[in-house]
Amino acid sequence: MTESEALDVVAVRVIESADQDRAVWSDADRAWASHEAAAAVGEAAEPGVFLAHRAGLAMGRLNSRMAALGKGVRALAWKPWLGIVIVLAAFLVGLLADRVGSAQRINVLAPPVLLLLVWNLLVYLFLLTNPLWRGAIGHGIDPLRSLVAHLGAGWHGTRKAARETSVATWVAKVAAEWAGLTAHLYALRAARILHLAAAALAAGIIAGLYLRGLAFEYRASWESTFLEPGAVHTLLASVLAPGAWMGGIPIPGPERIAAMRAPGSENAGTWLHLMALTLLALVVLPRLLLAAIAGWRESRQARRLPLQLEQPYFRRLLRGFHVEPNPVHVVPYAFKPSEAAIAHLETLLTRLVGGAASILVAPAAAYGDDDDRSLQDLAGASGPLVLVFNLAATPERETHAAFAQSAKAMATAARPLLVVVDETSFKARTRDEPQRLDQRREAWRALLQPAGIEPAFVDLAAPDAATADAAMDAALLVPKR
């Protein structure tokens, strides 16, 4: 799943979770997206491929209805031009730095080049000790990286777009979820950009040194209140050692350095070479290596964004990953639900299995059906099996529990079991006694708990969609292989 596909998946998840009333994105829309995606990718495809294709179809239809939503979601995507701009700007800053010293004179003890070297060495030290900081205070301290990640994500633009539309709440939720999902990825991406920018800054300085050295004669000198020529030689030999080693250029000796003491000076060609090669050795090459490492980690992270497919939302969608409608077998026990209850149950079950469902309601099983004939008729059938009990009935181990236990014995990964307890008639009888409703629910739980079955209590005559969805999703029993 690509980054843009993952963004679509997150956006569609937010919308489908928030639009509980199906005012914008109906059950028919959801079923259409699942069916079309399954038909396009085939049932042998990986779950991520199905989810990505479904999200793309859904966003296409949603964008045709609410252009502002699509605009807000697109604003969350990473701005790839940002990295190019930052790196080019860093190179130009280095190239156009107007001088390495005043009046074409270089104080070899205090040029900007040495400051850049010190800064990068401090950065390397921070990178080495960052795990210690993280352990001590809970996170790394890197405001510059956070700023780049924030700018690249474009969240500020999203907030502006959201204020101008009627979908502000949805866009804000998408932004919050996407920020959490991509925080590590964007941190790696920002690190790569900053490493490249540091290398580009040093490369720009090197280019500027040589370009200006062609047109001007730079003179190297030094002055210090505390240091003598011997100490200066030791200091420069240490700082510029990488450049001297790389270019095979010896560091001038103490006598030559003593002659350079202000007001004395010498042609700065040797020193410019040493500085350029040291920048190459200590800044450009290490930063390019760090950028490559960050880029490799970024690439790996981009391919494995942590979408938790075990979440109820994704489990529900993947249950609908079928080209043909998935049959759902409903068996009421010892009572006949009303037509309204059956209609509501069909709607809830269609949502439970992701939209691609064919609901088949069997005649009610007779009370005390010891031979479980109603279940035996379904022995060779595929698809979820749903038992519907009446909360008004007193739960009995010899009848209700035995029937549920027989159904559980038939359950497989391809034929999960759901037990629904209809509260309709019991609620009507105990409207003024809510404690009796709680007591009866607890009695049914206690009856089914030894069998490892968690029932879903639903008022099928007037179900609360969000509550019923959550209860049925939690109660669906899917045996392991």
C-alpha positions as CSV (number, residue, x, y, z in Angstrom):
1,M,0.0,0.0,0.0
2,T,1.5,3.3,-1.1
3,E,1.5,6.4,1.1
4,S,-1.3,8.1,-0.9
5,E,-3.4,4.9,-0.8
6,A,-2.9,4.7,3.0
7,L,-4.2,8.3,3.3
8,D,-7.3,7.4,1.3
9,V,-7.8,4.4,3.6
10,V,-7.5,6.6,6.7
11,A,-9.9,9.2,5.3
12,V,-12.5,6.7,4.3
13,R,-12.2,5.0,7.8
14,V,-12.9,8.4,9.5
15,I,-15.9,9.2,7.3
16,E,-17.4,5.7,7.6
17,S,-16.9,5.7,11.3
18,A,-18.2,9.2,11.9
19,D,-21.2,9.1,9.5
20,Q,-23.3,6.9,11.8
21,D,-26.6,8.1,10.3
22,R,-25.4,7.3,6.8
23,A,-26.4,10.8,5.7
24,V,-23.4,11.2,3.3
25,W,-22.2,7.7,2.8
26,S,-25.0,5.1,2.9
27,D,-24.9,1.4,3.4
28,A,-25.5,1.0,-0.3
29,D,-22.4,3.2,-1.0
30,R,-20.3,1.1,1.3
31,A,-21.5,-2.2,-0.1
32,W,-20.9,-0.9,-3.7
33,A,-17.3,0.1,-2.8
34,S,-16.6,-3.3,-1.2
35,H,-18.1,-5.2,-4.1
36,E,-16.4,-3.2,-6.8
37,A,-13.0,-3.4,-5.1
38,A,-13.3,-7.2,-4.6
39,A,-14.3,-7.7,-8.2
40,A,-11.4,-5.6,-9.4
41,V,-8.6,-7.1,-7.3
42,G,-9.9,-10.7,-7.0
43,E,-10.4,-12.6,-3.8
44,A,-6.8,-13.9,-3.9
45,A,-5.4,-10.4,-3.5
46,E,-3.7,-9.3,-0.2
47,P,-6.0,-7.5,2.3
48,G,-4.1,-4.2,1.9
49,V,-4.6,-4.3,-1.9
50,F,-8.4,-4.7,-1.4
51,L,-8.5,-1.9,1.2
52,A,-6.5,0.5,-0.9
53,H,-8.6,-0.1,-4.0
54,R,-11.9,0.2,-2.0
55,A,-10.7,3.5,-0.5
56,G,-9.8,4.9,-3.9
57,L,-13.2,4.1,-5.2
58,A,-14.9,5.6,-2.1
59,M,-12.9,8.8,-2.2
60,G,-13.7,9.2,-5.9
61,R,-17.4,9.1,-5.2
62,L,-17.1,11.2,-2.1
63,N,-15.1,13.8,-4.0
64,S,-17.8,14.1,-6.6
65,R,-20.3,14.9,-3.8
66,M,-18.1,17.0,-1.6
67,A,-15.1,18.6,-3.4
68,A,-14.1,20.4,-0.2
69,L,-13.5,17.0,1.5
70,G,-11.2,15.8,-1.3
71,K,-9.3,19.1,-1.2
72,G,-8.9,18.9,2.6
73,V,-7.6,15.3,2.4
74,R,-5.2,16.0,-0.4
75,A,-3.8,18.9,1.6
76,L,-2.6,16.3,4.1
77,A,-0.3,14.6,1.6
78,W,3.5,15.2,1.9
79,K,4.7,18.1,-0.2
80,P,7.6,16.6,-2.2
81,W,8.8,20.0,-3.5
82,L,9.6,21.0,0.0
83,G,12.8,18.9,0.2
84,I,14.0,20.2,-3.2
85,V,13.5,23.8,-2.1
86,I,15.3,23.3,1.2
87,V,18.3,21.6,-0.4
88,L,18.6,24.1,-3.2
89,A,18.2,27.0,-0.8
90,A,21.0,25.5,1.4
91,F,23.3,25.2,-1.6
92,L,22.6,28.8,-2.6
93,V,23.2,30.1,0.9
94,G,26.6,28.4,0.9
95,L,27.4,29.5,-2.6
96,L,26.4,33.1,-2.1
97,A,28.0,33.7,1.3
98,D,29.8,36.9,0.5
99,R,33.1,36.2,2.2
100,V,35.0,33.7,4.3
101,G,36.9,36.6,5.9
102,S,36.9,40.4,5.7
103,A,38.6,42.1,2.8
104,Q,39.7,38.8,1.3
105,R,41.7,38.0,4.4
106,I,41.0,34.7,6.2
107,N,41.6,34.4,9.9
108,V,42.3,30.7,10.0
109,L,41.3,30.5,13.6
110,A,37.8,32.0,13.1
111,P,36.4,31.5,9.6
112,P,32.7,30.5,9.0
113,V,34.1,27.1,7.8
114,L,35.3,26.3,11.3
115,L,31.9,27.2,12.7
116,L,30.2,24.9,10.2
117,L,32.6,22.1,11.2
118,V,31.9,22.6,14.9
119,W,28.1,22.6,14.3
120,N,28.2,19.4,12.3
121,L,30.4,17.7,14.9
122,L,27.8,18.7,17.6
123,V,25.0,17.2,15.4
124,Y,26.9,13.9,15.1
125,L,27.4,13.9,18.9
126,F,23.7,14.5,19.4
127,L,22.8,11.7,17.0
128,L,25.1,9.3,18.9
129,T,23.6,10.3,22.3
130,N,20.0,10.7,21.1
131,P,18.9,7.3,22.5
132,L,20.1,8.4,25.9
133,W,18.1,11.6,25.7
134,R,15.1,9.7,24.6
135,G,15.4,7.4,27.5
136,A,15.9,10.2,29.9
137,I,13.0,12.5,28.9
138,G,10.8,10.4,26.7
139,H,11.6,11.8,23.3
140,G,14.3,13.2,21.2
141,I,14.8,17.0,21.1
142,D,14.8,18.0,17.4
143,P,12.6,21.1,16.8
144,L,14.2,21.6,13.3
145,R,13.2,18.2,12.2
146,S,9.7,18.7,13.6
147,L,9.4,21.9,11.8
148,V,10.3,20.4,8.4
149,A,7.9,17.5,9.0
150,H,5.1,19.9,9.9
151,L,5.7,22.0,6.8
152,G,6.0,18.9,4.5
153,A,2.7,17.5,5.8
154,G,0.9,20.7,5.1
155,W,-1.3,20.5,8.2
156,H,-1.5,24.3,8.4
157,G,-3.0,24.4,4.9
158,T,-5.5,21.7,6.0
159,R,-6.7,23.7,8.9
160,K,-7.3,26.7,6.6
161,A,-9.2,24.6,4.1
162,A,-11.3,23.0,6.9
163,R,-12.3,26.4,8.3
164,E,-13.7,27.3,4.8
165,T,-15.9,24.1,4.4
166,S,-18.7,22.3,6.1
167,V,-16.5,19.2,6.5
168,A,-14.2,20.7,9.0
169,T,-14.7,18.1,11.7
170,W,-14.0,15.2,9.3
171,V,-10.9,16.8,7.9
172,A,-9.6,17.6,11.4
173,K,-10.1,13.9,12.4
174,V,-8.4,12.7,9.3
175,A,-5.5,15.1,10.0
176,A,-5.2,13.8,13.6
177,E,-5.2,10.2,12.6
178,W,-2.8,10.7,9.7
179,A,-0.4,12.7,11.8
180,G,-0.3,9.8,14.3
181,L,0.2,7.2,11.6
182,T,2.9,9.0,9.7
183,A,4.8,10.7,12.6
184,H,7.7,8.3,12.4
185,L,7.8,8.3,8.6
186,Y,7.8,12.1,8.4
187,A,10.5,12.3,11.0
188,L,12.7,10.1,8.9
189,R,11.8,12.1,5.8
190,A,12.7,15.3,7.5
191,A,16.0,13.9,8.7
192,R,16.9,12.9,5.2
193,I,16.1,16.4,3.9
194,L,18.1,18.0,6.6
195,H,21.1,15.8,6.1
196,L,21.0,16.6,2.3
197,A,20.6,20.3,3.1
198,A,23.6,20.2,5.4
199,A,25.6,18.5,2.7
200,A,24.4,21.0,0.1
201,L,25.3,24.0,2.4
202,A,28.9,22.7,2.7
203,A,29.0,21.9,-1.0
204,G,27.9,25.5,-1.7
205,I,30.6,26.9,0.5
206,I,33.2,24.8,-1.2
207,A,32.0,25.9,-4.6
208,G,32.0,29.5,-3.4
209,L,35.5,29.3,-2.1
210,Y,36.9,28.1,-5.4
211,L,34.7,30.4,-7.6
212,R,35.8,33.5,-5.6
213,G,39.3,32.2,-5.4
214,L,39.5,32.5,-9.2
215,A,38.7,36.2,-9.2
216,F,40.3,37.3,-5.9
217,E,43.4,36.6,-4.0
218,Y,42.7,35.5,-0.5
219,R,45.4,36.0,2.1
220,A,45.6,33.7,5.2
221,S,46.5,35.2,8.5
222,W,45.7,34.8,12.2
223,E,45.7,36.7,15.4
224,S,45.0,35.7,19.0
225,T,45.3,37.2,22.5
226,F,46.2,33.9,24.2
227,L,47.6,31.4,21.6
228,E,51.2,31.3,20.3
229,P,52.3,29.8,17.0
230,G,52.9,26.4,18.4
231,A,49.5,26.1,19.9
232,V,47.9,27.4,16.7
233,H,49.7,24.8,14.7
234,T,48.5,22.0,17.0
235,L,44.9,23.2,16.8
236,L,44.9,23.6,13.0
237,A,46.7,20.3,12.5
238,S,43.9,18.6,14.5
239,V,40.9,20.4,12.9
240,L,42.1,20.2,9.3
241,A,43.7,16.7,9.6
242,P,40.8,15.0,7.6
243,G,41.4,17.4,4.7
244,A,45.2,17.0,4.9
245,W,44.8,13.2,4.8
246,M,42.3,13.2,2.0
247,G,44.3,15.6,-0.2
248,G,47.8,14.6,0.8
249,I,48.5,18.2,1.7
250,P,50.8,18.7,4.7
251,I,49.7,21.2,7.4
252,P,52.1,24.2,7.3
253,G,54.7,24.0,10.1
254,P,55.0,26.3,13.2
255,E,57.5,28.6,11.5
256,R,55.2,29.2,8.5
257,I,52.3,29.8,10.9
258,A,54.4,32.2,12.9
259,A,55.1,34.2,9.8
260,M,51.3,34.4,9.1
261,R,50.6,36.1,12.4
262,A,48.9,39.5,11.7
263,P,49.9,41.8,10.2
264,G,51.7,39.0,8.3
265,S,49.9,36.8,5.8
266,E,50.4,34.4,2.9
267,N,48.5,33.2,-0.2
268,A,45.4,31.3,1.1
269,G,45.4,28.6,-1.6
270,T,46.7,25.9,0.6
271,W,44.3,26.8,3.4
272,L,41.3,26.9,1.0
273,H,42.2,23.4,-0.2
274,L,42.5,22.2,3.4
275,M,39.2,23.7,4.4
276,A,37.4,22.4,1.3
277,L,38.7,18.9,1.7
278,T,37.9,19.0,5.4
279,L,34.3,20.1,4.7
280,L,34.1,17.2,2.2
281,A,35.4,14.7,4.7
282,L,33.5,15.9,7.8
283,V,30.3,17.3,6.4
284,V,29.5,16.4,2.8
285,L,30.3,12.7,2.8
286,P,29.0,11.9,6.4
287,R,25.8,13.8,5.7
288,L,25.2,12.0,2.4
289,L,25.7,8.7,4.2
290,L,23.3,9.7,6.9
291,A,20.8,10.9,4.3
292,A,21.1,7.5,2.5
293,I,20.5,5.7,5.8
294,A,17.5,7.9,6.6
295,G,16.2,7.4,3.1
296,W,16.5,3.6,3.4
297,R,14.6,3.6,6.7
298,E,12.0,6.0,5.2
299,S,11.4,3.7,2.2
300,R,10.9,0.8,4.6
301,Q,8.5,2.7,6.8
302,A,6.5,4.0,3.8
303,R,5.9,0.5,2.7
304,R,4.7,-0.6,6.2
305,L,2.6,2.2,7.6
306,P,1.1,0.8,10.8
307,L,-2.5,0.3,9.8
308,Q,-3.9,-2.1,12.4
309,L,-5.9,-4.5,10.3
310,E,-7.1,-6.2,13.6
311,Q,-9.2,-3.2,14.4
312,P,-12.9,-3.8,14.3
313,Y,-13.4,-1.4,11.3
314,F,-10.9,-3.3,9.1
315,R,-12.2,-6.7,10.3
316,R,-15.6,-5.7,9.2
317,L,-14.4,-4.6,5.8
318,L,-12.4,-7.7,5.2
319,R,-15.4,-9.9,6.1
320,G,-16.9,-8.3,3.0
321,F,-14.0,-9.1,0.8
322,H,-16.0,-11.3,-1.5
323,V,-16.8,-11.1,-5.2
324,E,-20.1,-12.9,-4.7
325,P,-22.4,-12.0,-1.8
326,N,-21.5,-13.8,1.4
327,P,-24.5,-15.9,2.7
328,V,-25.5,-15.3,6.3
329,H,-27.7,-17.9,7.9
330,V,-30.1,-16.6,10.6
331,V,-31.8,-19.1,12.9
332,P,-34.3,-17.7,15.5
333,Y,-34.9,-20.0,18.5
334,A,-38.4,-20.7,19.8
335,F,-39.9,-17.4,18.6
336,K,-40.6,-15.5,15.5
337,P,-39.1,-12.0,15.3
338,S,-41.4,-9.3,13.8
339,E,-40.9,-8.2,10.2
340,A,-39.4,-4.9,11.5
341,A,-37.0,-6.8,13.7
342,I,-35.9,-9.0,10.7
343,A,-35.5,-5.9,8.5
344,H,-33.3,-4.2,11.1
345,L,-31.3,-7.4,11.7
346,E,-30.7,-7.8,8.0
347,T,-29.3,-4.2,7.9
348,L,-27.1,-4.8,10.8
349,L,-25.8,-8.1,9.5
350,T,-25.1,-6.5,6.1
351,R,-22.9,-4.0,7.8
352,L,-21.3,-6.6,10.0
353,V,-20.0,-8.6,7.1
354,G,-18.9,-5.6,5.1
355,G,-21.8,-5.1,2.7
356,A,-21.4,-8.1,0.4
357,A,-24.0,-10.3,2.1
358,S,-27.1,-12.4,1.3
359,I,-29.2,-12.8,4.5
360,L,-31.0,-16.1,4.7
361,V,-33.6,-16.3,7.6
362,A,-34.5,-19.9,8.4
363,P,-37.8,-20.9,10.2
364,A,-37.6,-20.6,13.9
365,A,-36.1,-23.7,15.7
366,A,-38.6,-25.4,17.9
367,Y,-38.2,-25.1,21.7
368,G,-36.4,-28.1,22.9
369,D,-35.1,-29.1,19.5
370,D,-33.0,-31.9,20.9
371,D,-31.9,-33.2,17.5
372,D,-30.8,-29.7,16.4
373,R,-32.6,-30.3,13.1
374,S,-32.4,-26.6,12.3
375,L,-28.6,-26.6,12.6
376,Q,-28.2,-29.9,10.8
377,D,-29.8,-28.5,7.7
378,L,-27.0,-25.9,7.6
379,A,-24.2,-28.4,8.2
380,G,-22.8,-28.0,4.7
381,A,-23.5,-24.3,4.3
382,S,-20.8,-21.6,4.2
383,G,-21.0,-18.2,5.7
384,P,-21.7,-16.8,9.2
385,L,-24.3,-18.5,11.4
386,V,-26.5,-16.2,13.5
387,L,-28.6,-17.5,16.4
388,V,-31.4,-15.2,17.6
389,F,-32.8,-15.7,21.1
390,N,-35.6,-13.8,22.9
391,L,-34.5,-12.0,26.0
392,A,-38.1,-12.4,27.4
393,A,-37.4,-16.2,27.6
394,T,-36.0,-17.5,30.8
395,P,-32.5,-18.7,29.9
396,E,-32.2,-22.5,30.3
397,R,-29.1,-24.6,30.2
398,E,-30.8,-27.7,28.8
399,T,-32.4,-25.8,25.9
400,H,-30.9,-22.4,25.0
401,A,-27.4,-23.2,26.1
402,A,-27.4,-26.7,24.5
403,F,-28.6,-25.2,21.2
404,A,-25.9,-22.5,21.3
405,Q,-23.3,-25.1,22.2
406,S,-24.3,-27.2,19.1
407,A,-24.0,-24.1,16.9
408,K,-20.6,-23.3,18.3
409,A,-19.4,-26.9,17.5
410,M,-20.2,-26.1,13.8
411,A,-18.4,-22.8,13.8
412,T,-15.2,-22.5,11.7
413,A,-13.0,-19.6,10.5
414,A,-15.2,-19.6,7.3
415,R,-18.4,-20.0,9.3
416,P,-18.2,-17.7,12.4
417,L,-20.9,-17.7,15.0
418,L,-22.9,-14.8,16.3
419,V,-25.5,-15.0,19.1
420,V,-28.0,-12.1,19.2
421,V,-30.5,-11.7,22.0
422,D,-33.5,-9.6,21.0
423,E,-34.5,-7.2,23.8
424,T,-37.7,-6.0,22.1
425,S,-40.5,-7.7,24.0
426,F,-38.7,-7.7,27.3
427,K,-38.0,-4.0,27.1
428,A,-41.7,-3.3,26.4
429,R,-42.7,-5.2,29.5
430,T,-40.1,-3.7,31.8
431,R,-40.0,-0.2,30.6
432,D,-40.2,1.3,34.1
433,E,-37.8,-1.3,35.6
434,P,-34.4,-0.9,34.0
435,Q,-32.8,-3.0,36.7
436,R,-34.7,-6.0,35.5
437,L,-33.3,-5.5,32.0
438,D,-29.7,-5.6,33.5
439,Q,-30.5,-8.7,35.6
440,R,-31.9,-10.6,32.6
441,R,-28.9,-9.7,30.4
442,E,-26.6,-10.9,33.2
443,A,-28.5,-14.2,33.4
444,W,-28.1,-14.8,29.6
445,R,-24.4,-13.9,29.9
446,A,-23.9,-16.4,32.7
447,L,-25.7,-19.1,30.7
448,L,-23.6,-18.7,27.6
449,Q,-20.2,-17.8,29.2
450,P,-19.3,-21.5,30.0
451,A,-19.6,-22.2,26.3
452,G,-17.2,-19.3,25.5
453,I,-20.0,-17.3,23.8
454,E,-20.5,-13.6,24.3
455,P,-24.1,-12.6,23.2
456,A,-24.9,-9.3,21.6
457,F,-28.0,-7.7,23.2
458,V,-29.9,-5.7,20.6
459,D,-33.4,-4.1,20.5
460,L,-34.2,-5.3,17.0
461,A,-37.4,-3.3,16.8
462,A,-35.5,0.0,17.2
463,P,-31.7,-0.6,17.4
464,D,-29.2,2.1,18.0
465,A,-27.0,1.5,15.0
466,A,-23.6,2.5,16.6
467,T,-24.2,0.5,19.8
468,A,-25.6,-2.5,17.9
469,D,-22.6,-2.5,15.4
470,A,-20.1,-2.5,18.3
471,A,-21.9,-5.2,20.2
472,M,-22.3,-7.5,17.3
473,D,-18.7,-7.0,16.1
474,A,-17.4,-7.8,19.6
475,A,-19.7,-10.9,19.9
476,L,-18.8,-12.4,16.5
477,L,-17.0,-15.7,17.3
478,V,-14.4,-16.7,14.7
479,P,-12.6,-19.9,15.7
480,K,-8.9,-20.2,15.0
481,R,-7.7,-22.4,12.2
